[in-house]
Amino acid sequence: MAISAEHIRQLHAYEIRILNTLERLMRTHAWVPLELIQRSTGFSESEALYRLGRLMQWGMVRYDVVPYEGYSLIFSGYDTLALRSLTNKGTISALGSQIGEGKESVVYEALGLGDVALKFHHVGQRSFHSVRLSREYLTEEGHCPWIFASRFSAEREYAALKILHPTVRVPLPIAWNRNVVAMERIEGVNMHRCLLDDPGRVLDSIIASVETAYRLGVIHADLSEYNVMMDGDDTVLIDWPQWIEPDHPNACDILTRDIGNIVRYFERKYRIRADIDSTVARVTG
């Protein structure tokens, strides 16, 4: 369900308390029993059921009886908590419309001190099992639902942007809360949607950015033509939650894959050829 600023404004203090309670209790429960919600909030059964009913109607909470009867915070509810925190801190003052969507995220425009992009990390929305296999920071053991995996993902992306900006052309990081990263809004378009006037220069610019990021201790780990934006004549590298450090055991293979994705794209679309091994050697020095 899309984020609704109107629903967020209509939230009662009791409903906010339930959202915060579910967030806390889901560290130990996949589904939180009604009795535990009552005990934690101090609400009567009728009050708790009424507030939970409104939250379910707005798509912020889910109820199920399998594997046992209980309630769960879902992405819209978690997004709401993050938005309230960012608003209370003065990071944003208004939420706009959705401007982008990826496999594990959605991006909205917002107003802060200027135009802001809000990236909502929704890790595992399609398949949490596949995410566990591809993201090493999600352990196989313990209780780690997708809702908190999304928090880890946002935290990692914010950390990468803080390291890279402004030395590497990436969006300016503004703030991070839960599963949301507030960052500079890039007015450009994704590179794969463009017909470049000087593709050779753009390829060299991307590789130069990859090289500088490597020197700063960051390998993108998911780089492709879909993660490069054109802001006028400038290239901007986006989507950094899967980054790794150069001393990672698989760093060479992952860096080679990143560069190979870019090199093959330019060869396929623009007939520009670059040797992958020598490009990797350039990046690593």
C-alpha positions as a Markdown table, in Angstrom:
| # | Residue | x | y | z |
|---|---|---|---|---|
| 1 | Met | 0.0 | 0.0 | 0.0 |
| 2 | Ala | 1.3 | 3.5 | -0.9 |
| 3 | Ile | 2.3 | 5.8 | 1.9 |
| 4 | Ser | -0.5 | 8.2 | 2.9 |
| 5 | Ala | 0.4 | 11.5 | 4.5 |
| 6 | Glu | -3.3 | 12.0 | 5.3 |
| 7 | His | -3.5 | 8.7 | 7.3 |
| 8 | Ile | -0.3 | 9.7 | 9.1 |
| 9 | Arg | -1.8 | 13.0 | 10.1 |
| 10 | Gln | -4.9 | 11.3 | 11.3 |
| 11 | Leu | -3.1 | 8.9 | 13.7 |
| 12 | His | -4.2 | 9.1 | 17.3 |
| 13 | Ala | -1.6 | 9.1 | 20.0 |
| 14 | Tyr | -2.8 | 5.6 | 21.1 |
| 15 | Glu | -2.3 | 4.3 | 17.5 |
| 16 | Ile | 1.3 | 5.7 | 17.5 |
| 17 | Arg | 1.8 | 4.0 | 20.9 |
| 18 | Ile | 0.7 | 0.7 | 19.3 |
| 19 | Leu | 3.0 | 1.1 | 16.3 |
| 20 | Asn | 6.0 | 1.8 | 18.6 |
| 21 | Thr | 5.0 | -1.2 | 20.8 |
| 22 | Leu | 4.8 | -3.5 | 17.9 |
| 23 | Glu | 8.2 | -2.3 | 16.6 |
| 24 | Arg | 9.8 | -3.1 | 20.0 |
| 25 | Leu | 8.1 | -6.4 | 20.6 |
| 26 | Met | 8.8 | -7.7 | 17.0 |
| 27 | Arg | 12.4 | -8.0 | 18.1 |
| 28 | Thr | 11.3 | -11.1 | 19.9 |
| 29 | His | 8.0 | -12.0 | 18.3 |
| 30 | Ala | 7.2 | -12.5 | 14.6 |
| 31 | Trp | 3.5 | -12.0 | 15.6 |
| 32 | Val | 2.6 | -10.2 | 18.7 |
| 33 | Pro | -0.3 | -11.6 | 20.8 |
| 34 | Leu | -3.1 | -9.2 | 21.7 |
| 35 | Glu | -2.6 | -9.8 | 25.4 |
| 36 | Leu | 1.0 | -8.7 | 25.1 |
| 37 | Ile | 0.0 | -5.5 | 23.3 |
| 38 | Gln | -2.5 | -4.8 | 26.1 |
| 39 | Arg | 0.0 | -5.4 | 28.8 |
| 40 | Ser | 2.7 | -3.2 | 27.1 |
| 41 | Thr | 0.3 | -0.3 | 26.3 |
| 42 | Gly | -2.0 | -0.4 | 29.3 |
| 43 | Phe | -5.0 | -0.4 | 26.9 |
| 44 | Ser | -8.2 | -2.4 | 27.5 |
| 45 | Glu | -9.1 | -5.1 | 25.1 |
| 46 | Ser | -11.7 | -3.0 | 23.4 |
| 47 | Glu | -9.4 | 0.0 | 23.1 |
| 48 | Ala | -6.6 | -2.1 | 21.7 |
| 49 | Leu | -8.8 | -3.9 | 19.2 |
| 50 | Tyr | -10.3 | -0.5 | 18.0 |
| 51 | Arg | -6.9 | 1.0 | 17.4 |
| 52 | Leu | -5.5 | -2.1 | 15.8 |
| 53 | Gly | -8.6 | -2.2 | 13.5 |
| 54 | Arg | -7.9 | 1.4 | 12.3 |
| 55 | Leu | -4.2 | 0.6 | 11.7 |
| 56 | Met | -5.1 | -2.5 | 9.7 |
| 57 | Gln | -7.6 | -0.5 | 7.7 |
| 58 | Trp | -4.8 | 1.9 | 6.7 |
| 59 | Gly | -2.4 | -1.0 | 5.9 |
| 60 | Met | 0.0 | -0.4 | 8.7 |
| 61 | Val | -0.6 | -3.6 | 10.7 |
| 62 | Arg | -1.4 | -7.1 | 9.7 |
| 63 | Tyr | -3.3 | -9.8 | 11.7 |
| 64 | Asp | -3.0 | -13.5 | 11.3 |
| 65 | Val | -3.7 | -16.8 | 13.1 |
| 66 | Val | -0.8 | -18.8 | 11.6 |
| 67 | Pro | 1.5 | -19.9 | 13.1 |
| 68 | Tyr | -0.3 | -18.3 | 16.0 |
| 69 | Glu | -2.8 | -15.5 | 16.6 |
| 70 | Gly | -1.1 | -12.1 | 16.6 |
| 71 | Tyr | -0.3 | -8.8 | 15.0 |
| 72 | Ser | 2.6 | -7.6 | 12.9 |
| 73 | Leu | 3.9 | -4.3 | 11.9 |
| 74 | Ile | 4.3 | -4.1 | 8.1 |
| 75 | Phe | 6.2 | -1.8 | 5.8 |
| 76 | Ser | 3.6 | 1.1 | 5.8 |
| 77 | Gly | 3.6 | 1.1 | 9.5 |
| 78 | Tyr | 7.3 | 1.1 | 9.8 |
| 79 | Asp | 7.5 | 3.8 | 7.1 |
| 80 | Thr | 5.1 | 5.8 | 9.2 |
| 81 | Leu | 7.3 | 5.7 | 12.3 |
| 82 | Ala | 10.4 | 6.8 | 10.3 |
| 83 | Leu | 8.5 | 9.6 | 8.6 |
| 84 | Arg | 7.2 | 10.9 | 12.0 |
| 85 | Ser | 10.7 | 10.9 | 13.4 |
| 86 | Leu | 12.1 | 12.7 | 10.4 |
| 87 | Thr | 9.3 | 15.3 | 10.6 |
| 88 | Asn | 9.7 | 15.8 | 14.3 |
| 89 | Lys | 13.5 | 16.4 | 13.8 |
| 90 | Gly | 12.7 | 19.0 | 11.1 |
| 91 | Thr | 14.4 | 17.0 | 8.3 |
| 92 | Ile | 11.2 | 17.0 | 6.2 |
| 93 | Ser | 8.1 | 19.2 | 6.3 |
| 94 | Ala | 6.0 | 17.7 | 3.5 |
| 95 | Leu | 5.7 | 14.4 | 1.7 |
| 96 | Gly | 5.2 | 14.3 | -2.1 |
| 97 | Ser | 4.5 | 11.6 | -4.6 |
| 98 | Gln | 6.4 | 8.4 | -5.4 |
| 99 | Ile | 9.2 | 9.1 | -8.0 |
| 100 | Gly | 10.9 | 5.7 | -8.2 |
| 101 | Glu | 10.8 | 2.1 | -7.3 |
| 102 | Gly | 13.4 | -0.7 | -7.2 |
| 103 | Lys | 13.4 | -4.4 | -6.3 |
| 104 | Glu | 13.8 | -3.5 | -2.6 |
| 105 | Ser | 12.9 | 0.1 | -2.2 |
| 106 | Val | 10.6 | 2.9 | -3.1 |
| 107 | Val | 11.6 | 6.6 | -3.5 |
| 108 | Tyr | 9.3 | 9.6 | -2.7 |
| 109 | Glu | 9.9 | 13.3 | -3.1 |
| 110 | Ala | 9.7 | 15.5 | -0.1 |
| 111 | Leu | 10.4 | 19.0 | 1.2 |
| 112 | Gly | 13.0 | 19.8 | 3.7 |
| 113 | Leu | 15.3 | 22.7 | 3.5 |
| 114 | Gly | 15.0 | 22.1 | -0.2 |
| 115 | Asp | 13.9 | 19.3 | -2.5 |
| 116 | Val | 14.6 | 15.9 | -0.8 |
| 117 | Ala | 14.4 | 12.3 | -1.9 |
| 118 | Leu | 13.2 | 9.8 | 0.7 |
| 119 | Lys | 14.4 | 6.2 | 0.0 |
| 120 | Phe | 12.3 | 3.6 | 1.8 |
| 121 | His | 14.2 | 0.3 | 2.1 |
| 122 | His | 11.8 | -2.6 | 1.8 |
| 123 | Val | 14.2 | -5.6 | 1.9 |
| 124 | Gly | 12.6 | -9.0 | 1.4 |
| 125 | Gln | 9.3 | -7.6 | 0.2 |
| 126 | Arg | 9.4 | -10.2 | -2.6 |
| 127 | Ser | 11.6 | -12.9 | -1.1 |
| 128 | Phe | 13.4 | -12.6 | 2.3 |
| 129 | His | 15.1 | -16.0 | 1.8 |
| 130 | Ser | 16.8 | -14.8 | -1.4 |
| 131 | Val | 17.9 | -11.6 | 0.4 |
| 132 | Arg | 19.5 | -13.6 | 3.2 |
| 133 | Leu | 21.6 | -15.4 | 0.5 |
| 134 | Ser | 22.8 | -12.1 | -1.2 |
| 135 | Arg | 23.4 | -9.9 | 1.9 |
| 136 | Glu | 26.0 | -11.1 | 4.3 |
| 137 | Tyr | 25.0 | -8.7 | 7.1 |
| 138 | Leu | 21.7 | -10.7 | 7.5 |
| 139 | Thr | 22.6 | -13.8 | 9.6 |
| 140 | Glu | 20.9 | -17.1 | 9.3 |
| 141 | Glu | 20.5 | -17.5 | 13.0 |
| 142 | Gly | 18.2 | -15.6 | 15.4 |
| 143 | His | 15.1 | -13.5 | 14.9 |
| 144 | Cys | 15.7 | -11.0 | 12.1 |
| 145 | Pro | 12.5 | -10.2 | 10.3 |
| 146 | Trp | 12.6 | -8.3 | 7.0 |
| 147 | Ile | 11.4 | -5.1 | 8.8 |
| 148 | Phe | 14.7 | -4.9 | 10.7 |
| 149 | Ala | 16.7 | -6.1 | 7.7 |
| 150 | Ser | 15.4 | -2.9 | 5.9 |
| 151 | Arg | 16.7 | -0.8 | 8.8 |
| 152 | Phe | 20.2 | -2.4 | 8.4 |
| 153 | Ser | 20.0 | -1.8 | 4.7 |
| 154 | Ala | 19.2 | 1.9 | 5.1 |
| 155 | Glu | 21.9 | 2.3 | 7.7 |
| 156 | Arg | 24.5 | 0.8 | 5.4 |
| 157 | Glu | 23.5 | 3.0 | 2.5 |
| 158 | Tyr | 23.6 | 6.1 | 4.7 |
| 159 | Ala | 27.1 | 5.1 | 5.9 |
| 160 | Ala | 28.4 | 4.7 | 2.4 |
| 161 | Leu | 27.0 | 8.0 | 1.2 |
| 162 | Lys | 28.7 | 9.7 | 4.3 |
| 163 | Ile | 32.0 | 8.2 | 3.4 |
| 164 | Leu | 31.8 | 9.0 | -0.4 |
| 165 | His | 30.2 | 12.5 | -0.5 |
| 166 | Pro | 31.5 | 14.9 | -1.8 |
| 167 | Thr | 34.6 | 13.2 | -3.1 |
| 168 | Val | 32.6 | 10.8 | -5.3 |
| 169 | Arg | 29.5 | 12.1 | -7.0 |
| 170 | Val | 26.7 | 10.5 | -5.0 |
| 171 | Pro | 23.5 | 12.0 | -3.5 |
| 172 | Leu | 24.2 | 14.2 | -0.5 |
| 173 | Pro | 23.1 | 12.2 | 2.6 |
| 174 | Ile | 20.9 | 14.3 | 4.9 |
| 175 | Ala | 19.5 | 11.9 | 7.6 |
| 176 | Trp | 18.7 | 8.3 | 8.3 |
| 177 | Asn | 15.9 | 6.9 | 10.5 |
| 178 | Arg | 14.8 | 3.2 | 10.7 |
| 179 | Asn | 14.4 | 2.1 | 7.1 |
| 180 | Val | 14.5 | 5.5 | 5.4 |
| 181 | Val | 17.4 | 7.5 | 4.1 |
| 182 | Ala | 16.8 | 11.2 | 3.3 |
| 183 | Met | 19.1 | 12.5 | 0.6 |
| 184 | Glu | 19.6 | 15.1 | -2.0 |
| 185 | Arg | 17.1 | 14.7 | -4.9 |
| 186 | Ile | 18.9 | 14.2 | -8.2 |
| 187 | Glu | 17.0 | 15.8 | -11.0 |
| 188 | Gly | 18.5 | 13.6 | -13.7 |
| 189 | Val | 17.4 | 10.3 | -15.3 |
| 190 | Asn | 18.8 | 6.8 | -15.1 |
| 191 | Met | 21.6 | 6.2 | -17.6 |
| 192 | His | 19.9 | 3.2 | -19.2 |
| 193 | Arg | 17.1 | 5.5 | -20.3 |
| 194 | Cys | 19.5 | 7.9 | -22.1 |
| 195 | Leu | 21.1 | 8.1 | -25.5 |
| 196 | Leu | 24.5 | 9.5 | -24.5 |
| 197 | Asp | 26.2 | 12.1 | -26.8 |
| 198 | Asp | 29.7 | 11.2 | -25.5 |
| 199 | Pro | 29.5 | 7.6 | -24.2 |
| 200 | Gly | 33.3 | 7.3 | -24.0 |
| 201 | Arg | 33.5 | 10.2 | -21.6 |
| 202 | Val | 30.7 | 8.9 | -19.5 |
| 203 | Leu | 32.3 | 5.4 | -19.2 |
| 204 | Asp | 35.6 | 7.0 | -18.1 |
| 205 | Ser | 33.7 | 9.1 | -15.6 |
| 206 | Ile | 32.0 | 6.1 | -14.1 |
| 207 | Ile | 35.3 | 4.1 | -13.8 |
| 208 | Ala | 37.0 | 7.2 | -12.2 |
| 209 | Ser | 34.2 | 7.3 | -9.6 |
| 210 | Val | 34.6 | 3.5 | -8.9 |
| 211 | Glu | 38.3 | 4.0 | -8.5 |
| 212 | Thr | 37.9 | 6.9 | -6.1 |
| 213 | Ala | 35.3 | 5.0 | -4.1 |
| 214 | Tyr | 37.7 | 2.1 | -3.9 |
| 215 | Arg | 40.4 | 4.4 | -2.5 |
| 216 | Leu | 37.9 | 5.5 | 0.1 |
| 217 | Gly | 37.3 | 1.9 | 1.1 |
| 218 | Val | 34.0 | 1.3 | -0.7 |
| 219 | Ile | 33.0 | -1.2 | -3.4 |
| 220 | His | 29.5 | -0.7 | -4.7 |
| 221 | Ala | 28.8 | -4.5 | -5.1 |
| 222 | Asp | 25.6 | -4.0 | -7.2 |
| 223 | Leu | 26.7 | -1.7 | -9.9 |
| 224 | Ser | 25.1 | -1.6 | -13.3 |
| 225 | Glu | 23.6 | 0.8 | -15.8 |
| 226 | Tyr | 20.5 | 1.0 | -13.6 |
| 227 | Asn | 22.5 | 2.4 | -10.7 |
| 228 | Val | 24.0 | 5.4 | -12.6 |
| 229 | Met | 22.1 | 8.6 | -13.1 |
| 230 | Met | 22.8 | 11.4 | -15.5 |
| 231 | Asp | 22.5 | 14.8 | -13.9 |
| 232 | Gly | 23.2 | 17.0 | -17.0 |
| 233 | Asp | 26.7 | 15.9 | -18.1 |
| 234 | Asp | 27.6 | 14.5 | -14.6 |
| 235 | Thr | 27.3 | 10.9 | -13.6 |
| 236 | Val | 25.9 | 10.1 | -10.2 |
| 237 | Leu | 26.2 | 6.6 | -8.7 |
| 238 | Ile | 23.2 | 5.5 | -6.6 |
| 239 | Asp | 22.0 | 2.5 | -4.6 |
| 240 | Trp | 24.8 | 1.6 | -2.1 |
| 241 | Pro | 23.2 | -0.7 | 0.5 |
| 242 | Gln | 25.2 | -3.8 | -0.5 |
| 243 | Trp | 28.6 | -2.1 | -0.5 |
| 244 | Ile | 31.7 | -4.0 | 0.8 |
| 245 | Glu | 35.2 | -3.0 | 1.8 |
| 246 | Pro | 38.3 | -3.8 | -0.3 |
| 247 | Asp | 39.5 | -6.3 | 2.3 |
| 248 | His | 36.4 | -8.4 | 1.9 |
| 249 | Pro | 37.4 | -12.0 | 0.9 |
| 250 | Asn | 35.4 | -11.8 | -2.3 |
| 251 | Ala | 36.3 | -8.1 | -3.1 |
| 252 | Cys | 38.1 | -8.9 | -6.3 |
| 253 | Asp | 35.3 | -11.0 | -7.7 |
| 254 | Ile | 32.7 | -8.5 | -6.7 |
| 255 | Leu | 34.6 | -5.5 | -8.1 |
| 256 | Thr | 35.2 | -7.4 | -11.4 |
| 257 | Arg | 31.5 | -8.1 | -11.6 |
| 258 | Asp | 30.6 | -4.4 | -11.1 |
| 259 | Ile | 33.1 | -3.3 | -13.7 |
| 260 | Gly | 32.1 | -6.0 | -16.1 |
| 261 | Asn | 28.4 | -5.0 | -15.9 |
| 262 | Ile | 29.3 | -1.4 | -16.9 |
| 263 | Val | 31.8 | -2.3 | -19.6 |
| 264 | Arg | 29.5 | -4.8 | -21.2 |
| 265 | Tyr | 26.7 | -2.3 | -21.2 |
| 266 | Phe | 28.7 | 0.3 | -23.1 |
| 267 | Glu | 30.0 | -2.4 | -25.5 |
| 268 | Arg | 26.4 | -3.7 | -26.1 |
| 269 | Lys | 24.8 | -0.2 | -26.6 |
| 270 | Tyr | 27.6 | 2.0 | -27.9 |
| 271 | Arg | 30.1 | -0.5 | -29.4 |
| 272 | Ile | 32.8 | 0.9 | -27.0 |
| 273 | Arg | 35.2 | -1.8 | -25.9 |
| 274 | Ala | 37.2 | -1.8 | -22.7 |
| 275 | Asp | 39.2 | -4.7 | -21.2 |
| 276 | Ile | 37.7 | -5.7 | -17.9 |
| 277 | Asp | 40.9 | -7.0 | -16.4 |
| 278 | Ser | 42.9 | -3.9 | -17.2 |
| 279 | Thr | 40.1 | -1.7 | -15.9 |
| 280 | Val | 40.0 | -3.6 | -12.6 |
| 281 | Ala | 43.8 | -3.1 | -12.4 |
| 282 | Arg | 43.3 | 0.6 | -13.0 |
| 283 | Val | 40.8 | 0.8 | -10.1 |
| 284 | Thr | 42.9 | -1.2 | -7.7 |
| 285 | Gly | 46.2 | 0.4 | -8.7 |
